[in-house]
Amino acid sequence: MPDKLTASLHWLRDCSHSGAAAVEFAITAPLLVVLVFGAADYGVLMTDAASVQGATRAVAEYARNSPECAAGGLSNPDCITGINNFVSTLNSSATSLSSATFKLPDYPSSGTVSTVPLPAPLSTTPSANYCTCTDATPTIVNCSTGTCSVGSPPDTRVIGYIRTQATLVVPPLVSYGTYTSNQTVSAQTTTRIQ
């Protein structure tokens, strides 16, 4: 008799927990799903940010290595055409960059100043595309008509720089109501082209 009583008590105890796992799973599953989709959204955003940064670097490297850009900078129409063709290739071949917008500002008119600071040793913030002399504290000169005379014997080189900018709007994988919206990813690269 005690064996039957003990067996029935074990059976009752086991039955009282039979739905506990299902209830716990029902409570935690939505949280886990939101965490997984949030991590996936973050991963897509970081991947797209890296793609945009890489694309601006690629455009800047193209401008630096292109004979047309080295010869006349952005004042050479063949340089601009080559850059536009390269950007079109990037937009069509990379699915993450298909909706990215690239900006290649023109050489500045006198008095135009960018709001983006440049690394030292420049003391003022020049426009997006600019030229300098070769002195230790680069003097910003007009890219078309600027002249330099630095040192002895004088170094008359005018060094051109180009800044490429790109922007991409990244939508979330899953909309979580009012808590999510499209995120804008921007990148820029400045490089010497002359």
N, C-alpha and C positions, 0 to 999 in steps of 0.2 A: 504494500500500500504506500509506504513512503516513497518508493521509486516512482509510482504513478503520480503522486502529488508533486514531486520534484520535477518530473518531466512536464507536467502541465504548467507549472510555474515558469519553467524555461521557455515554453512555447508562448506564454502570454507576454513575457518580457521581450522576446524576439519580435512579436507582432506589434508591440507598441512603437518600435523604431522603423517599421517598414516604409513609411512615407516620409521620414525625416530627410533623407537624401534628396528626394524629389523637391521638397519644399526649399531646402537650402540651395539647390541648383536654380530653382525659379527665382530666388531672391538675388543671387550673385551673378547669374548669366547676363542680365542687361548691363550691369556695371562692367563686366569683363568685355562685352561687345563694344561698349562705348570707349573703353581704354584701348582696345585693339584698333578701332577705326581712328581714334585720335592719334595714336602712334603712326598709323599709316599716312594720315594727312600730314603730319609733321615730316615724315620721311619724303613724301612727294614734294613738299615745299622746299626742303633742303636740297633735294636733287635738282629741282628747277632753278634754285638760286645758284648752285654750282654750274649748271648749264649756261645760265645767262652770263656769269662771270667768265667762264671759259670762252663764250662766244665773243665778248668784248675784247678779250685778249687776242683771240684769233683775228678779229678785224684789225686791231692795232698792229699785230705782227704782219698781216698782209700789207698794211700801209707802209710799215717800216721796210719791208723787203721788196716792195714793188718798185721797179725802175721809174715808172711814171710819177709816183709820189715822191721818190727821192730827188727827182730832177726838178720838179716845180711845186711840190707840196700840194695843198688843196687848191691852189690857183690853177693847177693843170687839170683840164676837163677829163683827160684820160684817167687820172688818179681817181676822181669822183666816180666815173663810170665803172672802173674796176672794183672799187669798194662797194658800189651798189650791186654789182653782179655777184660779188662774194656774199653779201648779206642776203640776197635772194636765194643763193644756194644754201646758206645756213637755214633760212626759213623753210625751204622746201624739203631738205634732207633730214632735219632733226625734228621729230614730232613734238618734243617739248618746247621747241623754239618757234613753232609754226605761227603762233600769235604774238610773238615778241616784236616790239617796236624798237628799232635802232635809230640813234640820233648821232649825226656827225656834224657838229656845228661848223659854220663857215668861219673863216679867219675873221677876227674882230675888226670892226671899224674903230677908229680912234675914240677912246673914252669908254668903250664897252668893257665891263668888268664882270667876271664870274663870281658867284657866291660860294663856289666850292674852293676851299683852301688847298694849296699845293704844298708838297713837302719842302723843307728847307733845301737850299739856301735862298729861295725866292722870298723877298720881303713883302711883296704885294701879291695879290691874287690876280693873275692875268686872266684873260678870256680863255675860253675852252681850247682854242687852237692858237698857238702863239709862237713867237720866235725870240731867241735870246742871243746875246753875244757869249763869248767863251770865258769871260772873266770869272773870278772866284765868287762874286755876288752877281749872278746873271742880270744883265740889263735887258729889259724887255724892249724889243724894237719892232717896227712894222715889218711884217713878213715879206711884203712886196717891194717896199722902197727902203727898208732899213739898211743901215750900214754900220759896220763895227770896225773899231781900230783899237785893239787891246794889246798891250805889251810892246816889247821891242825885240825883234822886228814885229810890226803890227800884224795881229791875227785878224783877218777881215771876214772870217766865216760867220754866217748867220745860221743858227741852229734852229730847225723847226720841230715843233712838238704837235702831237695830235691827241685829242681826247675822244674816245668813243664811249657812248652811253647806250644802255639797253634797259627796257622795262618789260616785264611780263606779269600779267594778271593770272593768278593761280586760284581756281575755284576749289572748294573743299570736295573731298570724295563723297561725303555724306553730309547733308544739311542737318544741323542739330537745332533747327528753329532759329530764334533770334540770336543765338550765341555764336553763330559762325557767319562769315562773309568772305568774299573774295579777298585774297591777300596780294599785294603788289610787291614784286621783287625787282629791285633795281641794281645795276652794277655799272661801273665805269673803269676805264683803263686809259692812262696817259702814257705815251711812249714817244721817244725821239725818232723823227723820220728823216732828218737831214744831218 
